[in-house]
Amino acid sequence: MRTIAFYSPKGGVGKTASAVNIAYLASAGGYSTLLWDLDPQGAASFYLSGGTPHKGKKISKLLEGRAPIKDFIQEGIYPNLDFIPAHKSFRNLDIRLEEDERNLPLKAMLSPLTEDTSLVVLDCPPGQSRLTEQVLKVADVIYVPLVPTWLSLNSWQQFNEFVREKKLGQKKLRPFFTLADRRKKIHRELLAQNAELFDKPSKAIIPCSSAVERMGEKGLPLELLSPRSQPAISYRQLWSEIQAELRI
C-alpha cells in the first residue's frame, strides 16, 4: 500500500479537486483506492458521493482504538474507489492528537488497510498542526498545489522551512501549479520559472477553468464531467508522474 497526501498551507488553491481527480484516475486504472477526507468542510466527500451530502462518523472511537478503520469507510459510487467521509469532529482532530497521547497516530490507524488497498489519498485541511505532522510522517509523497503568485510561493517557502525544522522529510514534497491563468503576466512569468523554482518541478500545470468549477456543481470528477478539457488532461499527466514515482 502506498500513501499520498494533498496539502496546502492555505485554502482555495485546488487541493481537494486535485485529490479527488487523482483518486478517481487511480481507481479507474484498476488500483484499489481509498480517499480519506480529513478536511471537515467535506468537499471531497461531496464529490465522491455524486454530489449528495454524506455524513461521516465521529472520529473519537477510531482515535482511541475502540473501533477499526473499516467501520468508517464508505463504499463509493465508482468501482475501486472508497472513501472515509469528513465529519465535524475532524475540526478537533489536531487538538486531540496534541493533547491525548493515548490517541493512535495516523500510521497505526491506516495499517489495517495494507492488504486490501493499493493507494490511500489523504485530502488534508489547510494550516500547520499536529495533524500536518502526522500526515507528513505517514505519506510517501506530499503534493502541494500552488497558485502561480508570489504570495503563494511565500507560503510554500514557509511550509518548506517548517518541514525542514521538524525534520519531516523535505524530499517528500512535490509542489505543482494550479489555477494557472496565462492571461495574467505574473502567472506567465512564474510558470516560465517552474524548473528553477523547485527541486522536483511537475510538468503538470492545472489551468484555471470553468470545468473545475463545475465539479462542485455536478459532484463529478473531471474524467466524467469534461475528459477533453485541459484540466482533465493535466490531471492525467500528474497521475502519470505519481505512478512513475510510486512505481505502482
C-alpha positions in Angstrom: 0.0 0.0 0.0 1.2 3.5 -0.9 0.0 6.7 0.7 0.0 10.2 -0.8 -1.4 13.4 0.6 -2.7 16.7 -1.0 -1.9 19.5 1.3 -1.8 23.3 1.2 -0.9 25.9 3.9 -3.9 27.9 2.6 -7.3 27.1 1.2 -8.8 27.8 -2.2 -5.9 26.5 -4.3 -7.5 23.4 -5.9 -6.3 20.9 -3.2 -9.5 18.9 -2.9 -10.1 19.0 -6.7 -6.6 17.5 -7.2 -7.1 14.8 -4.5 -10.5 13.7 -6.0 -9.3 13.7 -9.6 -6.1 11.7 -8.8 -8.1 9.3 -6.6 -10.6 8.7 -9.4 -7.8 8.2 -12.0 -6.1 5.7 -9.8 -9.3 3.7 -9.3 -10.1 3.9 -13.0 -6.7 2.4 -13.6 -7.6 -0.6 -11.6 -6.0 0.3 -8.2 -8.0 -0.2 -5.1 -8.1 3.3 -3.8 -9.2 5.0 -0.6 -9.6 8.7 -0.2 -9.7 9.9 3.4 -11.4 13.3 3.6 -9.6 14.9 6.6 -10.9 18.3 5.9 -14.1 19.0 8.0 -15.6 21.1 5.2 -16.2 17.7 3.4 -15.8 18.8 -0.2 -14.1 15.6 -1.2 -16.9 13.6 0.4 -19.4 15.6 -1.7 -17.6 14.8 -4.9 -17.3 11.1 -4.2 -20.9 10.6 -3.3 -22.1 12.1 -6.6 -22.9 15.5 -5.2 -25.0 14.2 -2.3 -24.0 15.4 1.2 -22.6 12.5 3.1 -22.5 12.3 6.9 -19.4 10.7 8.3 -18.8 9.3 11.8 -17.4 10.9 14.9 -13.7 10.1 15.0 -13.1 9.6 18.7 -13.6 5.8 18.7 -11.0 5.4 15.9 -8.6 7.7 17.6 -8.8 5.8 20.8 -8.5 2.4 19.1 -12.1 1.4 20.1 -13.3 0.9 16.5 -11.4 -0.3 13.4 -10.9 2.0 10.4 -13.1 -0.3 8.3 -16.1 0.9 10.2 -15.5 4.4 8.9 -15.1 3.5 5.2 -18.0 4.1 2.8 -18.3 2.3 -0.4 -18.1 4.9 -3.2 -20.2 5.1 -6.3 -17.2 4.4 -8.5 -15.5 1.0 -8.8 -12.3 0.6 -6.8 -12.8 3.9 -5.0 -14.0 4.1 -1.4 -13.7 7.0 1.0 -13.9 8.0 4.6 -16.3 10.9 4.7 -15.5 14.1 6.7 -17.2 14.7 10.0 -17.5 17.9 12.0 -15.4 16.2 14.8 -12.4 16.4 12.4 -12.2 20.1 13.3 -10.7 19.0 16.7 -8.5 16.2 15.3 -5.2 18.1 15.6 -6.1 19.2 19.1 -6.9 15.6 20.1 -3.6 14.4 18.7 -1.8 17.1 20.5 -3.5 16.7 23.9 -4.0 13.0 24.4 -1.1 10.6 23.9 -3.4 7.6 24.1 -4.7 8.5 20.6 -3.4 6.4 17.8 -1.1 8.0 15.3 -2.3 8.2 11.7 0.1 5.4 10.7 -1.5 3.0 13.2 -5.0 3.9 12.0 -4.1 3.1 8.4 -2.1 0.0 9.0 -5.1 -2.5 8.8 -5.7 -1.4 5.2 -2.4 -2.7 3.8 -3.7 -6.0 2.4 -6.8 -4.7 0.7 -5.8 -1.2 -0.5 -3.3 -0.2 -3.2 -3.4 3.6 -2.7 -4.5 5.9 0.1 -5.1 9.5 -0.8 -5.3 12.0 2.1 -7.1 15.2 1.5 -5.8 17.5 4.3 -7.2 20.6 5.8 -5.1 23.8 5.4 -2.8 25.0 8.2 0.2 23.7 10.1 -0.7 21.5 13.1 -0.2 18.2 14.8 -2.3 16.6 12.1 0.0 18.1 9.4 3.0 16.5 11.1 1.2 13.1 11.2 0.4 13.3 7.5 4.0 14.2 6.7 5.2 11.2 8.6 2.8 8.7 7.1 2.6 9.8 3.5 5.1 8.5 0.9 4.8 11.7 -1.1 3.0 15.0 -0.3 1.6 17.0 -3.3 1.4 20.8 -2.7 -0.8 22.8 -5.1 0.3 26.4 -5.6 -1.3 29.3 -7.4 1.4 31.0 -9.5 1.7 34.1 -7.4 4.4 35.4 -5.1 2.2 35.2 -2.1 1.6 31.5 -2.8 5.3 30.9 -3.2 5.9 32.7 0.1 3.5 30.3 1.8 5.4 27.4 0.1 8.7 28.6 1.4 7.3 28.9 4.9 5.9 25.4 4.7 9.2 24.1 3.3 11.0 25.6 6.3 8.5 24.1 8.7 9.1 20.7 7.3 12.9 21.2 7.4 12.9 22.4 11.0 10.7 19.5 12.1 12.8 17.0 10.1 9.6 15.6 8.5 11.1 14.9 5.1 11.6 17.7 2.6 12.3 15.2 -0.1 8.7 14.1 0.1 7.3 17.4 -1.1 6.1 17.8 -4.6 4.8 21.3 -5.5 2.7 21.8 -8.6 0.9 24.8 -10.1 -2.9 25.1 -10.1 -5.4 27.7 -11.1 -2.9 28.9 -13.6 -4.2 31.8 -15.8 -1.8 32.6 -18.7 -3.7 35.8 -19.3 -2.0 37.2 -16.2 1.6 38.4 -16.6 2.7 37.2 -13.1 1.3 33.7 -13.8 3.1 33.5 -17.2 6.4 34.6 -15.6 6.3 32.1 -12.7 5.2 29.3 -14.9 8.2 30.0 -17.1 10.4 29.7 -14.0 8.9 26.4 -12.9 12.1 24.4 -13.4 14.2 26.9 -11.4 11.7 27.4 -8.5 11.5 23.8 -7.3 13.9 20.9 -6.9 11.5 18.5 -8.5 9.1 20.5 -10.6 6.0 18.9 -12.0 5.3 19.3 -15.7 1.6 19.1 -14.9 0.1 22.7 -14.8 -3.6 22.7 -13.8 -5.2 25.7 -15.5 -7.9 27.9 -14.1 -11.0 26.6 -15.8 -14.8 26.6 -15.5 -14.6 22.8 -15.9 -13.0 22.6 -12.4 -15.7 24.9 -11.0 -18.4 22.7 -12.4 -17.1 19.8 -10.4 -18.7 21.4 -7.4 -22.0 21.9 -9.2 -22.2 18.4 -10.6 -20.3 16.5 -7.9 -18.2 14.6 -10.6 -14.5 14.1 -11.3 -13.3 15.7 -14.5 -12.8 12.4 -16.3 -16.6 12.0 -16.2 -17.6 15.7 -16.4 -15.2 17.0 -19.1 -12.5 14.5 -20.1 -11.3 16.6 -23.1 -10.8 19.7 -21.0 -7.3 21.0 -20.4 -7.5 20.4 -16.6 -8.5 16.8 -17.2 -5.5 16.4 -19.5 -3.3 18.0 -16.9 -4.5 15.8 -14.1 -3.8 12.7 -16.3 -0.3 14.0 -16.7 0.0 14.5 -12.9 -1.3 11.0 -12.3 1.3 9.6 -14.7 4.0 11.3 -12.7 2.6 9.9 -9.5 2.5 6.4 -10.9 6.1 6.7 -12.0 7.3 8.0 -8.7 5.4 5.4 -6.6 6.1 2.6 -9.0 2.6 1.3 -8.9 
